[in-house]
Amino acid sequence: MEDLKVEILLPIYYNVDNSEKKRKKIEGIKFSQTYNEIYDEFNGCTIDYSPLIGGWKNPKTGKMIKDENIAYWVVCKSTKNNLRFFYKLKRNLKQRFKQEDMMMYYVRIHRI
């Protein structure tokens, strides 16, 4: 059975608050909660705290969005149950981090 490496980019800041026109830093407890959920499911999780800086164009507004993210990743077996876990996690993370969408992807790997 193949393994998967699943990577999740978690935003460091919330989207712009329309009332204040600035971005607030996301509370640390939300990152801890996410780590614990992944760790509890797979007995491990790796965090890359170096900020991943990038941007994208919002297709609805055409506006350029600049982001800073932290990467969480885990290696697990390629099973339907594991993929279901990550689809459900993504739905929860979009709510937790107040995002319209989040970058989460997997690649198939072969261990050496």
N, C-alpha and C positions, 0 to 999 in steps of 0.2 A: 504494500500500500504506500502511495506517495505521501509526502509531507507537504504542508503549506507553510509559507511565511506570510503572516497577516500583519500589515502595517497600518497604523491609524495615526493620522495627523490631527492633533488636538490644538485648537487655537489658544493662544496666550491671552488674547483680548476678546471681549464681546464685540459684536458689530456696533457701529456708531449708534449712539442713543439719540433719537430724533429730537428729544427735548433739550439735550445739552450739547449735541453735535460733537461728542468726543467718545473715545473708546475706554471702557473700564477694564481693568485687569480681572481675569477670572480667578475666583477664589481657589486656594490650594486644596481645599477639601474635595472639590470636584475631581481633581486629578488623582487624589488618593483613593477616592471611591472607585474610579475607573480602573486604577491599577489593581485594587483588591478584587474586583469582579473578574478581571482576566486571570489574575494569579490563582484565585480560588477555583476557577474552571480548568486551568491547564497546568497548575503547579509551577508557574513561572511567567515572567513578563520582563522585557527589557525596555528601558527608557533612554532616549537620547535627548538630554536637556539642552544641547546646543541649539539655539533657535534656528529653525529652518525658515528662511525669509523668502517670500515669493509673492506672487500676485496673480490675479485673474480678472477677467472682464465679466461683470454681471450681465447676463444675457437679457434681463428684464429692463435694466436701466442704461446699459452701455457704459456704466461707470467702472473705472479701474479700481480694484480693491487690493490693497496691500495687506499681507498677512504675515504673522509670525506664529510658528507652530512648534510643538514638541512632538516627537515621534515615539509612539509605543508600538512594540512589535512582539510577536510570539510565534514560535514554530509549533505546529500541531499536526495531527493526522488529518488527511483529506477525507472527512466523513460528512454525511448529510447533517448529523447532529452538530458538528463543529461549525459548519457553514450557517446553520440556523441560529446558533448562538451569536455569531457575528452580525447577521442581519438584524436580529433583535437588539443587540448592543448598539448598532448604528442608530436605530430609531430612538433608543433611550438617550444616546449621546447628543443627538440633534436637539432634543428637548433640554437636557442638562446644560449644554453649552449655548443654548439659544441660537442655533444656527439653522439656516434654510437647508443646508446640506453639509456633509463632511467628507473629506477624502479618506477612504478606507479601501484597501485593495489587498489582493493576495497573489503570490507567485508560487508555482510548484517548484519544489526543491528536491534534490537528492543529496543525502548526507554523504560525506566523504569518510 
